[in-house]
Amino acid sequence: MQWVVEAYGLFLSALILAGGSLGDLFGRRVVFVAGIAIFALASAACGLSANITQLIAARSVQGVGAALLVPGSLAIISASFDQKHRGQAIGTWSGATAMTTAAGPVLGGWLVEHASWRWAFFINLPIAAAVIVISLWHVPESRGRTTGRVDWLGAMLVTAGLGGVVYGFIESTTHGWRDPFVAGSLLLGAASLALFLMIERKETSPMLPLALFASRNFAGANLMTLFLYAAIGVFFFLFPLNLIQVQHYSATAAGAAMLPMILLVFLLSRWSGGLVTRYGARRPLIIGPLIVSAGFALFAVPGVNTYYWTSFFPAVIALGLGLAVTVAPLTTVVMNSVDADHVGTASGINNAVSRVAGVLAIAILGIVMVSAFGARLNASLSELSLPAEVHNEIQANQTKLAGLPVPADLDTMTGNVIRESVRKAFVFGFRVVLSICVGLSLASAAVTARMIRAVPRSTSR
């Protein structure tokens, strides 16, 4: 399951910088449309997959398509509006994103529950066709005024680097740190990333222009993004598991559980996009992450067998409000920190940082989750007089978390006790990870206070 998520995120985060550069060089609309086409074809391949290996491979190609379309969408908007109106335009873009993000999990959950998981991928095909037609009909072409070339060597190195690091962290929970493939992939990944940074310093047309980080606002916004989206990424990976495996929500109900949060982001995005113009960036980018941290803290309160409206709903509202205050101002600061020729690259960098944060957080904090889950479960099982072979079988399946199968040859009472212990162990691990998410959110607010300078207010209304 981690690889189905991480294969997409890995290629998206590694190649999104190249996607932004391709848009600046060859035209943002044409690259955007190409990305949609690749994404649609890969979605069809996902739906037609005959086994998990094919699904993971198709998800990887989906990530390649997304790496072309994601930075292109924001770069097209940034190139079409001046700095004074860009904040509200990006806010509208964020709201549209939130609206479809709200519908996606609910529709996807319903399709999984009542039709087939394959239709969660097939549904992308008519949507992609409509977007391509609209883009060719209404979206103007734009590109950077400077000429250059695509940094393919950098793209290969960052892909190898992230792939090695992610593989090492994910597989360490199964094979251990001393496994030669785990250790070797971590070393290869770290060496590739170090070489990538060295080459980017000398490359004439780098996919990661390090000179952009000379802007204090740009550097601060991306560091803040790294912390905040690491917390968000691992939360959205683990929370559905909590709802489905621990709280016994249906797939549709789990998708709908976050609906109030996404609706809040949708309703408030245009308003929050104007906060930079009225009050500057510092205040919303400090207050927003603080509210997000409060939301994560509230998510850590519920145990098992909880009622949604009194347990998760207040946390959903807090998280949604915090993200609504944060997302559009953060994106506006990033885009306003560079000149018009580099908006595609800047969009790619910030999106890459957010995606890399999520990919690494799932890999690294996944280890924390498994360790905390295993420690609590072992403590609970030590109080039971279980045969050694049963205890060993449970330990061997601890990486499955709350999906851990209970041995079938146990009596009903012992089986129920173990199932309840598994659920409580998951909640314990979930709380440990959420405490780290709180810390990451607070760190993002501290980065804003330290690094991001005030943006001059506009006198226009």
Wavefront OBJ file of the C-alpha trace (Angstrom):
o trace
v 0.000 0.000 0.000
v 2.877 2.370 0.762
v 4.333 1.736 -2.692
v 1.030 2.394 -4.465
v 1.089 5.839 -2.828
v 4.841 6.419 -2.925
v 5.412 5.354 -6.562
v 3.157 8.201 -7.710
v 4.574 10.703 -5.239
v 8.167 9.722 -5.981
v 8.055 10.455 -9.718
v 5.874 13.505 -9.220
v 8.233 15.047 -6.668
v 11.396 14.106 -8.595
v 10.264 15.331 -12.014
v 8.026 18.253 -11.130
v 11.032 20.584 -11.375
v 11.686 19.377 -14.906
v 7.968 19.852 -15.624
v 8.123 23.488 -14.578
v 11.244 24.052 -16.693
v 9.667 22.363 -19.728
v 6.696 24.710 -19.438
v 8.917 27.778 -19.260
v 10.929 26.609 -22.290
v 8.377 25.067 -24.661
v 5.081 26.603 -23.575
v 3.087 26.099 -20.414
v -0.160 25.177 -22.121
v 1.344 22.516 -24.395
v 3.226 20.898 -21.503
v 0.123 21.084 -19.314
v -1.970 19.331 -21.981
v 0.748 16.703 -22.520
v 0.774 16.020 -18.795
v -2.991 15.531 -18.734
v -2.785 13.083 -21.658
v -0.047 11.019 -19.977
v -1.951 11.069 -16.696
v -5.123 9.858 -18.427
v -3.380 7.009 -20.241
v -1.678 5.942 -17.012
v -5.039 6.067 -15.213
v -6.418 3.636 -17.780
v -3.401 1.381 -17.204
v -4.026 1.526 -13.438
v -7.625 0.458 -13.912
v -6.596 -2.398 -16.194
v -3.789 -3.654 -13.924
v -3.804 -7.420 -13.431
v -1.563 -7.409 -10.336
v 0.042 -5.114 -7.786
v 3.290 -4.814 -9.775
v 1.458 -3.470 -12.817
v -0.528 -1.081 -10.626
v 2.629 0.333 -9.035
v 4.254 0.722 -12.483
v 1.186 2.534 -13.833
v 1.092 4.769 -10.769
v 4.697 5.710 -11.519
v 3.699 6.841 -15.021
v 0.799 8.766 -13.477
v 3.387 10.621 -11.408
v 5.285 11.554 -14.577
v 2.119 13.005 -16.112
v 1.293 14.878 -12.918
v 4.816 16.339 -12.866
v 4.008 18.053 -16.161
v 0.499 19.276 -15.375
v 0.768 20.362 -11.729
v 3.328 23.204 -12.093
v 1.821 24.193 -15.446
v -1.598 24.994 -14.001
v -0.274 27.436 -11.422
v 2.332 28.918 -13.775
v -0.363 29.688 -16.377
v -2.348 31.595 -13.750
v 0.705 33.454 -12.452
v 1.698 34.475 -15.972
v -1.843 35.732 -16.717
v -2.229 38.094 -13.726
v -0.157 40.960 -12.393
v 1.213 40.924 -8.861
v -1.666 42.989 -7.474
v -4.346 40.519 -8.612
v -2.321 37.318 -8.392
v -3.244 36.601 -4.768
v -6.991 36.455 -5.442
v -6.440 34.512 -8.674
v -4.408 31.911 -6.815
v -7.075 31.883 -4.115
v -9.698 31.065 -6.744
v -7.418 28.327 -8.103
v -7.025 26.922 -4.573
v -10.784 26.987 -4.110
v -11.392 25.077 -7.350
v -8.759 22.560 -6.276
v -10.459 22.187 -2.903
v -13.864 21.655 -4.515
v -12.655 18.763 -6.681
v -10.585 17.407 -3.810
v -13.779 17.288 -1.778
v -15.636 15.342 -4.442
v -12.754 12.966 -5.211
v -12.559 10.920 -1.980
v -16.341 10.655 -1.671
v -16.824 9.595 -5.288
v -13.782 7.328 -5.143
v -14.959 5.719 -1.910
v -18.409 5.135 -3.372
v -16.937 3.549 -6.512
v -14.655 1.307 -4.437
v -17.515 0.261 -2.184
v -20.262 -0.230 -4.781
v -18.460 -0.911 -8.077
v -14.724 -1.592 -8.222
v -11.501 0.114 -7.228
v -10.684 0.183 -10.963
v -13.371 2.809 -11.547
v -11.542 5.170 -9.195
v -8.975 5.370 -12.024
v -11.299 5.111 -15.034
v -13.234 8.169 -13.815
v -10.168 10.268 -14.717
v -10.576 9.611 -18.451
v -13.666 11.742 -19.270
v -12.438 14.471 -16.911
v -9.052 14.561 -18.663
v -10.719 14.745 -22.080
v -12.820 17.728 -20.979
v -9.783 19.523 -19.509
v -7.782 19.062 -22.718
v -10.608 20.550 -24.812
v -11.033 23.511 -22.443
v -7.278 24.133 -22.331
v -6.883 24.174 -26.111
v -9.971 26.361 -26.494
v -9.579 28.946 -23.723
v -6.103 28.872 -22.150
v -3.529 31.224 -23.731
v -0.017 29.974 -24.391
v 2.835 31.470 -22.374
v 6.514 30.749 -21.821
v 9.579 32.294 -20.217
v 11.390 35.019 -22.099
v 14.790 33.383 -21.596
v 16.032 30.339 -23.524
v 17.706 27.286 -22.052
v 17.585 23.509 -22.038
v 16.132 20.765 -19.865
v 18.427 19.491 -17.130
v 17.973 15.759 -17.785
v 21.028 14.761 -15.752
v 19.624 16.576 -12.749
v 16.247 14.897 -13.250
v 17.853 11.436 -13.321
v 19.975 12.123 -10.245
v 17.121 13.469 -8.117
v 14.902 10.540 -9.167
v 17.613 8.044 -8.229
v 18.285 9.921 -4.989
v 14.700 10.091 -3.805
v 14.020 6.556 -5.006
v 16.966 5.165 -3.063
v 16.106 7.006 0.136
v 12.399 6.144 -0.016
v 13.081 2.477 -0.831
v 15.512 2.197 2.065
v 13.157 3.695 4.625
v 10.069 1.758 3.512
v 11.787 -1.625 3.241
v 13.700 -1.170 6.523
v 10.552 -2.020 8.490
v 10.421 -5.429 6.760
v 14.069 -6.349 6.142
v 15.913 -4.342 8.816
v 18.624 -1.708 8.541
v 21.415 -4.257 8.008
v 19.877 -5.690 4.866
v 22.338 -4.976 2.003
v 19.604 -3.681 -0.312
v 18.270 -1.336 2.371
v 21.695 0.018 3.329
v 22.846 0.164 -0.274
v 19.757 2.046 -1.472
v 20.087 4.595 1.346
v 23.757 5.193 0.510
v 23.026 5.399 -3.225
v 20.129 7.761 -2.618
v 22.111 10.069 -0.348
v 25.082 10.102 -2.755
v 22.813 10.848 -5.742
v 21.135 13.750 -3.934
v 24.512 15.180 -2.891
v 25.786 14.877 -6.476
v 22.571 16.480 -7.719
v 23.178 19.574 -5.588
v 26.810 19.782 -6.711
v 25.845 19.601 -10.383
v 23.042 22.138 -10.002
v 25.561 24.676 -8.719
v 27.494 24.451 -12.008
v 24.698 23.703 -14.486
v 23.937 26.555 -16.909
v 20.233 25.612 -17.125
v 19.556 23.853 -13.799
v 16.215 22.284 -12.974
v 16.786 23.607 -9.440
v 18.189 27.140 -9.800
v 19.864 27.554 -6.421
v 20.106 31.308 -7.063
v 16.365 31.582 -6.430
v 17.006 30.670 -2.806
v 18.935 33.910 -2.406
v 15.482 35.420 -1.915
v 14.798 35.180 1.796
v 11.051 34.951 1.223
v 11.436 32.171 -1.350
v 13.788 30.160 0.857
v 11.612 30.677 3.932
v 8.395 29.765 2.127
v 9.892 26.528 0.849
v 11.333 25.565 4.232
v 7.947 26.243 5.766
v 6.358 24.116 3.034
v 8.742 21.256 3.826
v 7.723 21.143 7.492
v 4.008 21.751 7.023
v 3.458 19.360 4.123
v 5.460 16.614 5.801
v 2.887 16.708 8.588
v -0.039 16.902 6.162
v 1.315 14.100 3.964
v 1.725 11.492 6.682
v -1.571 12.505 8.301
v -3.583 11.935 5.131
v -1.876 8.574 4.667
v -2.672 7.279 8.171
v -6.024 8.899 8.942
v -8.063 6.861 6.411
v -6.523 3.702 7.890
v -7.731 4.844 11.296
v -11.244 5.446 9.994
v -11.561 2.216 7.996
v -9.525 -0.317 9.985
v -9.987 0.987 13.534
v -13.251 2.947 13.546
v -14.855 0.628 10.914
v -16.016 3.384 8.564
v -17.063 2.385 5.071
v -14.888 3.610 2.175
v -17.535 6.198 1.291
v -17.831 7.449 4.867
v -14.047 7.679 5.192
v -13.918 9.785 2.046
v -16.691 12.023 3.337
v -15.120 12.475 6.788
v -12.744 15.186 5.551
v -15.428 16.923 3.475
v -15.998 19.781 5.979
v -12.271 20.580 5.942
v -12.086 20.737 2.163
v -15.263 22.813 1.932
v -13.746 25.291 4.373
v -10.645 25.606 2.197
v -12.876 26.071 -0.853
v -15.088 28.716 0.738
v -12.244 30.701 2.290
v -9.522 30.384 -0.366
v -10.354 33.555 -2.298
v -10.609 35.475 0.966
v -7.286 34.116 2.210
v -5.660 34.926 -1.144
v -6.428 38.584 -0.437
v -4.847 38.485 3.036
v -1.366 39.053 1.591
v -2.550 42.224 -0.169
v -4.287 43.566 2.938
v -2.072 42.447 5.825
v 1.138 41.034 4.353
v 2.246 37.413 4.403
v 3.720 37.053 7.880
v 0.538 37.061 9.944
v -1.494 34.476 7.976
v 1.587 32.279 7.557
v 2.157 32.292 11.320
v -1.460 32.032 12.432
v -2.421 29.379 9.857
v 0.146 26.748 10.912
v -0.660 27.394 14.568
v -4.303 26.552 13.857
v -3.162 23.484 11.876
v -1.131 22.312 14.872
v -4.218 22.666 17.065
v -6.141 20.553 14.554
v -3.534 17.778 14.692
v -3.644 17.879 18.489
v -7.438 17.448 18.403
v -7.103 14.475 16.043
v -4.939 12.761 18.673
v -7.708 12.852 21.294
v -10.218 10.212 20.028
v -9.647 6.574 20.881
v -11.593 3.610 19.499
v -15.382 3.412 19.062
v -15.771 7.189 18.866
v -18.638 9.302 17.516
v -17.572 11.418 14.534
v -19.384 14.651 15.385
v -17.954 14.899 18.910
v -14.492 13.477 18.191
v -13.133 14.016 14.676
v -15.397 16.822 13.452
v -13.897 19.603 15.655
v -10.424 18.522 14.529
v -11.519 18.542 10.870
v -12.821 22.105 11.244
v -9.617 23.308 12.925
v -7.409 21.718 10.280
v -9.538 23.132 7.469
v -9.451 26.637 8.917
v -5.684 26.475 9.376
v -5.097 25.288 5.813
v -7.494 27.890 4.412
v -5.524 30.652 6.122
v -2.192 29.204 4.974
v -2.321 27.736 1.464
v -3.147 30.699 -0.780
v -0.848 33.209 1.027
v 1.985 30.670 0.975
v 1.602 30.096 -2.765
v 1.361 33.837 -3.409
v 4.591 34.509 -1.505
v 6.395 31.844 -3.544
v 5.205 33.216 -6.885
v 5.852 36.854 -5.931
v 9.424 36.058 -4.872
v 10.658 35.442 -8.442
v 10.512 37.273 -11.770
v 8.032 36.409 -14.511
v 10.544 34.247 -16.416
v 10.855 31.817 -13.504
v 7.257 31.442 -12.284
v 7.025 27.947 -13.768
v 10.285 26.915 -12.152
v 9.270 28.489 -8.832
v 5.929 26.685 -8.960
v 7.751 23.452 -9.720
v 10.189 23.922 -6.842
v 7.477 24.656 -4.295
v 5.322 21.788 -5.498
v 8.380 19.527 -5.474
v 9.152 20.524 -1.899
v 5.584 19.771 -0.801
v 5.579 16.415 -2.596
v 9.041 15.438 -1.370
v 7.938 16.343 2.145
v 4.970 13.990 1.898
v 6.954 11.171 0.284
v 9.713 11.302 2.899
v 7.280 11.761 5.786
v 5.320 8.643 4.821
v 8.563 6.675 4.511
v 10.259 7.978 7.679
v 7.289 8.468 9.999
v 5.935 5.158 8.733
v 8.854 3.627 10.631
v 7.820 5.585 13.731
v 4.234 4.387 13.335
v 5.213 0.728 12.962
v 7.629 0.924 15.906
v 5.126 2.598 18.229
v 2.372 0.212 17.124
v 4.598 -2.819 17.683
v 5.799 -1.674 21.095
v 2.268 -1.071 22.394
v 0.919 -4.292 20.882
v 3.776 -6.374 22.322
v 3.134 -4.852 25.746
v -0.537 -5.811 25.493
v 0.187 -9.335 24.254
v 2.663 -9.943 27.066
v -0.304 -9.983 29.444
v -1.851 -12.914 27.519
v -0.673 -16.502 27.673
v -0.251 -16.991 23.948
v 1.640 -19.882 22.366
v 5.054 -18.840 21.046
v 4.123 -19.584 17.434
v 1.029 -17.359 17.680
v 3.029 -14.524 19.206
v 5.674 -14.846 16.481
v 3.029 -14.838 13.738
v 1.531 -11.616 15.090
v 4.946 -9.969 15.342
v 5.766 -10.960 11.762
v 2.653 -9.104 10.523
v 3.040 -5.902 12.556
v 3.859 -3.839 9.451
v 0.204 -4.350 8.428
v -0.814 -2.196 11.419
v -4.564 -2.377 12.093
v -4.966 -4.697 9.099
v -3.009 -7.340 10.983
v -4.779 -10.726 10.639
v -5.576 -12.521 13.890
v -4.597 -16.234 13.816
v -7.668 -18.294 12.972
v -7.041 -21.139 15.444
v -7.614 -19.010 18.552
v -10.756 -19.148 20.633
v -13.301 -16.382 20.140
v -12.561 -14.527 23.379
v -8.783 -14.465 22.842
v -9.258 -13.396 19.223
v -11.465 -10.478 20.266
v -8.945 -9.393 22.916
v -6.166 -9.398 20.324
v -8.297 -7.443 17.828
v -9.026 -4.802 20.461
v -5.321 -4.668 21.374
v -4.457 -4.142 17.696
v -6.923 -1.261 17.418
v -5.624 0.407 20.579
v -2.023 -0.088 19.445
v -2.840 1.669 16.167
v -4.381 4.600 18.024
v -1.279 4.822 20.220
v 1.029 4.904 17.193
v -1.271 7.397 15.466
v -1.015 9.705 18.482
v 2.782 9.477 18.470
v 2.909 10.457 14.802
v 0.393 13.270 15.352
v 2.547 14.690 18.142
v 5.354 14.925 15.591
v 2.913 16.577 13.156
v 2.135 19.183 15.816
v 5.852 19.866 16.177
v 6.323 20.172 12.409
v 3.427 22.644 12.160
v 4.858 24.764 14.969
v 8.248 24.667 13.243
v 6.669 25.979 10.030
v 5.192 28.932 11.940
v 8.596 29.604 13.503
v 10.238 29.600 10.057
v 7.766 32.243 8.887
v 8.462 34.449 11.890
v 12.195 34.089 11.348
v 12.632 34.221 7.573
v 9.664 35.694 5.697
v 9.699 39.456 5.480
v 6.535 41.512 5.407
v 5.059 42.101 1.955
v 4.093 45.741 1.379
v 0.354 46.265 1.582
v -1.553 47.467 -1.417
v -3.607 50.656 -1.029
v -6.071 49.539 -3.715
v -9.334 47.816 -2.846
l 1 2 3 4 5 6 7 8 9 10 11 12 13 14 15 16 17 18 19 20 21 22 23 24 25 26 27 28 29 30 31 32 33 34 35 36 37 38 39 40 41 42 43 44 45 46 47 48 49 50 51 52 53 54 55 56 57 58 59 60 61 62 63 64 65 66 67 68 69 70 71 72 73 74 75 76 77 78 79 80 81 82 83 84 85 86 87 88 89 90 91 92 93 94 95 96 97 98 99 100 101 102 103 104 105 106 107 108 109 110 111 112 113 114 115 116 117 118 119 120 121 122 123 124 125 126 127 128 129 130 131 132 133 134 135 136 137 138 139 140 141 142 143 144 145 146 147 148 149 150 151 152 153 154 155 156 157 158 159 160 161 162 163 164 165 166 167 168 169 170 171 172 173 174 175 176 177 178 179 180 181 182 183 184 185 186 187 188 189 190 191 192 193 194 195 196 197 198 199 200 201 202 203 204 205 206 207 208 209 210 211 212 213 214 215 216 217 218 219 220 221 222 223 224 225 226 227 228 229 230 231 232 233 234 235 236 237 238 239 240 241 242 243 244 245 246 247 248 249 250 251 252 253 254 255 256 257 258 259 260 261 262 263 264 265 266 267 268 269 270 271 272 273 274 275 276 277 278 279 280 281 282 283 284 285 286 287 288 289 290 291 292 293 294 295 296 297 298 299 300 301 302 303 304 305 306 307 308 309 310 311 312 313 314 315 316 317 318 319 320 321 322 323 324 325 326 327 328 329 330 331 332 333 334 335 336 337 338 339 340 341 342 343 344 345 346 347 348 349 350 351 352 353 354 355 356 357 358 359 360 361 362 363 364 365 366 367 368 369 370 371 372 373 374 375 376 377 378 379 380 381 382 383 384 385 386 387 388 389 390 391 392 393 394 395 396 397 398 399 400 401 402 403 404 405 406 407 408 409 410 411 412 413 414 415 416 417 418 419 420 421 422 423 424 425 426 427 428 429 430 431 432 433 434 435 436 437 438 439 440 441 442 443 444 445 446 447 448 449 450 451 452 453 454 455 456 457 458 459 460 461
